[in-house]
Amino acid sequence: MNAPDLSLLPDMRRDDAGPVFAEPWQAQAFALAVRLSENGHFTWPEWADYLAHEIAAARRAGTLDLGDTYYEHWLRALERIVTDKQILTTRALEERKRCWDEAARHTEHGKPIELADNQ
C-alpha cells in the first residue's frame, strides 16, 4: 500500500505526524478516499483534481473558506468521484445519506451513530 502524496493537497491541515482533523467524520472521509484510491478506483492525482475542482467551485460561488470548510469540499468531491466512477449510483448514495440522517436523528447525543447491516 502506497501512502497518498499529500503534497498534492496543499490546503490540507497537517502536522509532523500527518493530517489533522477537527471532527471524527473528517478522518473517516479522508480514510475512505485513501482506501478507494488504494483499491484502484482512482489515482491520488485524480482525487486531488476532484478536490481542487470542488474548492474552486466554492470560491467562485463566494463561499469563504476560513479553514473550517475544507472537509466539506472533500466530502463533495468524494460523492462526485464515486458517482462519476460508478462506484455508487447517485440513487444509492442518496439512499445511504437518507439512512444516515435517519439514524442520526434517532441516536442519543454523544453516542456513536450506527447503521443497520442492511443499510
Stockholm file with secondary structure:
# STOCKHOLM 1.0

chainA/1-119         MNAPDLSLLPDMRRDDAGPVFAEPWQAQAFALAVRLSENGHFTWPEWADYLAHEIAAARRAGTLDLGDTYYEHWLRALERIVTDKQILTTRALEERKRCWDEAARHTEHGKPIELADNQ
#=GR chainA/1-119 SS CCCCCGGGCTTSCEETTEECCSSHHHHHHHHHHHHHHHTTSSCHHHHHHHHHHHHHHHHHTTCCCSSSSHHHHHHHHHHHHHHHTTSSCHHHHHHHHHHHHHHHHTSCTTSCCCCCTTC
#=GC SS_cons         CCCCCGGGCTTSCEETTEECCSSHHHHHHHHHHHHHHHTTSSCHHHHHHHHHHHHHHHHHTTCCCSSSSHHHHHHHHHHHHHHHTTSSCHHHHHHHHHHHHHHHHTSCTTSCCCCCTTC
//
